[in-house]
Amino acid sequence: MSSKSSSTIFSTWIGGYEINKHVTNPNIEVGDFTYYSGYYHDKHFEDQCVRYLLGDSSSQTVWESGVFGDVDKLIIGKYCSIASGATFMLAGNQGHRHEWVSSFPFDYEVFGDKVKSGFELAGDTIIGNDVWIGSECVIMPGVTIGDGAVIGARAVVTKDVEPYTIVVGNPGNAVKSRFTESQIEMLLEMKWWDWPIEVLQANMDLMCSSDIDGLYRRFLQFQDMLKSTDE
């Protein structure tokens, strides 16, 4: 007897959807082909994964009023894979100042005009291209994760992550690089995620392999061809 999925958004844990076709918050930017696979949490990416970001359905009116001015944004590159239940924390310190006597965000309407705002921006949260973010990991405000990084399931990322680095644990710990330093330099120079789809199609045999050197040689060849065409 087969069991029918109870998920109403994701019919199976195999696959997902392209995020930029579903996001409505103006403070979220997502590149092409980046997808969210949210079967196990059965909520849209914006509702499940993005926390405390003005401009969502619950704060749209306040955001449009302009009373808060600029806010930190969530910026995600192309070709990223985001697993079910990943969390991106936004809104800086959310008004809590741990170095003050109290971290409580006092309301001036209750406690008077001597109340100071404790809110501090953390800067945009930036996820590079071709980043794999595991299930139920937490990305803290203002973090930058470099191209090609891998964030393990339930890792808590509190600081920037270098390109092509694997991070696991709580707090997130960089355990190793995916490739050698020279290979990472080649990948960052090629920026394959910016290639036209036709070029990617022609190079899928190497994209789906560990032959970075071979892909780089091809890259140099078609770069030379492009230059000669321009001339």
Secondary structure, DSSP 8 states (H G I E B T S, - for coil): -------SS-S-SS--EEGGGT---TTEEE-TT-EEE-TTT-S-HHHHTEES-TTSTTTHHHHHHTTT-S---EEE-SS-EEETT-EEE-STTTT--TTSS------HHHH-TT----------EEE-SS-EE-TT-EE-TT-EE-TT-EE-TT-EE-S-B-TTEEEETTTTEEEEESS-HHHHHHHHHH-GGGS-HHHHHHTHHHHTSS-HHHHHHHHHHHHHHHHHHH-
